[in-house]
């Protein structure tokens, strides 16, 4: 059964009533129920779950690019006033229910940049969440800032794999919470890559999520009569599925971190989704686990209604993410507060810096060369070249690029929304051999220095061109590199313009270094570049390309035994930003699209013209 956006309180009530009174033919039934229709009805229990994840400070509605909604005719989405109105209308009609937050409330708009966690906490309390787990972004401002935020919340915060002796974190974070009135426990878990992608203090550590969840499930089941256990997991969609497969006793996972769109198979927009809502995975005992997540920024409110048996397993489910669009009403009281909170930074954010004749797209930056990645990396190189003639190229992490800049006027607010972290530009010296290892690690997604996961894709300035072959085995995907039009010399030294976050070890690109001088911030460098380049009119140029073959082992300059270009895509998972920097989730899957090189396009065009002649 599909839930769509709420058009009015009356419509929402009718929809919720329809869901509640659905017959067996109306619901989606798990395979296990097919053999359990005679289960004693006294042992069955119905429960509804509303969930949201990765809002990233989008307290107010936004455009499809994630920036402020300045043109409603193009569509406005999300905003906590819409979430509150929808929850307040639907939740009272569905019986027992929980409203759960799956983390990454921090970082992404000026509501966080200007206020820190203050207004976010105030909003979440008004929404009356029942529990929350922590995302990696909650640590962006450090443990002390997070501790102050958590002390202001009026609901439990759970994460089973975080251990901290920081006083406020130690006092507020619990591995799970039991809702006695429902005889149900909710476990939380946070990506264990957080120390590499956020500003985690020395008093806080992260355990493997699978081990922490299984230990907690076992503890709850051995010390209480609770059989119904759900998890809110900020680890990413792929990791959620692995968690489901490698544990037992857990049957519902509500996830976040990877910004994954899941929709029911019968949804009219299902072709745009990365998987089904719910995704059903068998656990290590061969039993079904239901995995759901609600995309990102609050554009969707997740909703799933389940029927439990006496052992806490799920027999039936119904529901779907609720799309929050222009037609969804806003709670007037909360929206008035949000409007008032905008006033101090509104004039600053609205200042126009220039014009763009193209959409500076962010949505593909983790998977391939993207326009906003090109533009930012070129801006960094141009900035450094104005100060020094030594720079060879610029390199940034794709996960630090947070929102598309639309065609038309470019405002300061858009720049800060797209690059909200205040990263500083730095220049570091690397050998050609180390550059090769850095790039190989990025495309392999495993560092060639330390063997740990690389947690973001890459974007490059036009001075460097890279070819890689995703079909090759890990450690051999990089095929060729040219810098300044010349093949990479493994024995030479190069000056690399990058970010302080990356130079210090963020996203595990480089071996950490500290002997660098911090220069201007990323957002200010881009602002000055826009002022000089406006109107912006650029196109992708193939600086990151998929090629055939492998790198030659007989040379030291990174030339390829076959450099035929197939396409210009890279691959990485949805990025998530850490302290002053960014990361992708550790749930990347290797995939590549196919595009045709300019020469091949010319041949095809010639053939078509000859056929039409």
Buried (B, 14 or more C-beta within 10 A) or exposed (E): BBBBBBEEBEBBBEBBEEBBEBEEEEBBBBEBBEEEEEBEEEEBBBBBBBBBBBBBBBBBBBBBBBBBBBEEEEEBBBBBBBBBBBBBBBBEBBEBBBBBBBBBBBBBBBBBBBBBBBBBBBBBEBBEBBBBBBBBBBBBBBBEBBBBBBEBBEBBBBBBBBBBEBEBBBEBBBBBBBBEEBBBBBBBBBBBBBBBBBBBBEEBBBBEBBBBBBBBBEBBBEEEEBBBBBBBBBBBBBBBBBBBEBBBBBBBBBBBBBBBBBBBEEBEEBEEBBBBBBBBBEBEEEBBBBBBBBBBBBBBBBBBBBBBBEEBBBBBBBBBBBBBBBBBBBBEEBBEBBEEBBEEBEEEBEEEBBBBEBBBBBBBBBBBBBBBBBBBBBBBBBBBBEEEEEBBBBBBBBBBBBBBBBEBBBBBBBBBBBBBBBBBBBBBBBBBBBBBBBBBBBBBBBBBBEEEBBBBBBBBBBBBBBBBBBEBEEEBBBBBBBBEEEBBBBEBEBBBBBBBBBBBBBBBBBBEEEEBEEBBBBBBBBBBBBEEBBEBEBEBEBBBBBBBBBBBEEEBBBBBBBBBBBBBBBBBBBBBBBBBBBBBBBBBEEEBEEBBBEEEEEEEEEEEEEEEE
